[in-house]
Amino acid sequence: MDIKKPVSNERRAARLHAIARGYVTEGLGKKNFEAIPYSENVVLRAPIAPGGSTNPLSGRETVRATWWAPLPDLVDEVEVVDSYVNEALSAVTVEFYCTLSHPACTLRIVDRFIVNEDGEITGQENFFDPRDISHPGWREE
């Protein structure tokens, strides 16, 4: 019989912060998809995914093949600003800077993660202005 021991609120919050910050530093920063604890049925919404944020990608392998595939060649550097946990201890956001090589720019991003009891990311939504990617130079127009 496998009985799970209850986790204190402090430990759960710490775990959520670690998952979100690790996504940035160990996943994106080290270009390591395996460091991101996605569930097999993760749902991802991102402005740069095919179809944009309104058409989520579903499934770990779909996220890897469709959304993640170009990132290791594009991400130069990441810097975590802060992370925030919701009151229900079911979700965490991380605010960070992501410097890309092509087009050369730094994105200001907030990602929100829904995390199950096993510490797997079951939902993710990226929030950022994609114009630096989709319309390089738009600031000078």
LINWORA-V574534 format. One record per backbone hydrogen bond with DSSP energy under -0.5 kcal/mol. NH is the residue of the N-H (numbers start at 1). CO is the residue of the C=O. If there is no record, write none. Layout:
# LINWORA-V574534
NH_CO ; NH_CO
This chain:
# LINWORA-V574534
3_1 ; 4_2 ; 12_8 ; 13_9 ; 14_10 ; 15_11 ; 16_12 ; 17_13 ; 18_14 ; 19_15 ; 20_16 ; 21_17 ; 22_18 ; 23_19 ; 24_20 ; 25_21 ; 26_22 ; 27_22 ; 28_23 ; 29_24 ; 31_28 ; 32_27 ; 33_31 ; 35_32 ; 36_33 ; 37_35 ; 38_36 ; 39_121 ; 42_39 ; 43_122 ; 44_57 ; 45_124 ; 49_46 ; 52_49 ; 55_52 ; 56_54 ; 57_44 ; 59_42 ; 60_40 ; 63_59 ; 64_60 ; 65_61 ; 66_62 ; 67_62 ; 67_63 ; 68_63 ; 69_64 ; 71_68 ; 72_68 ; 73_70 ; 74_70 ; 74_71 ; 75_71 ; 76_99 ; 77_99 ; 79_97 ; 81_95 ; 82_95 ; 84_93 ; 86_91 ; 89_86 ; 92_113 ; 93_84 ; 94_111 ; 95_82 ; 96_109 ; 97_79 ; 98_107 ; 99_77 ; 100_98 ; 100_105 ; 101_74 ; 102_103 ; 105_100 ; 105_103 ; 107_98 ; 109_96 ; 109_107 ; 110_127 ; 111_94 ; 112_125 ; 113_92 ; 114_123 ; 115_90 ; 115_113 ; 116_120 ; 119_116 ; 121_37 ; 122_114 ; 122_120 ; 123_114 ; 124_43 ; 125_112 ; 126_45 ; 127_110 ; 130_128 ; 132_129 ; 133_130 ; 134_130 ; 135_131 ; 138_135 ; 140_137 ; 141_137 ; 141_138
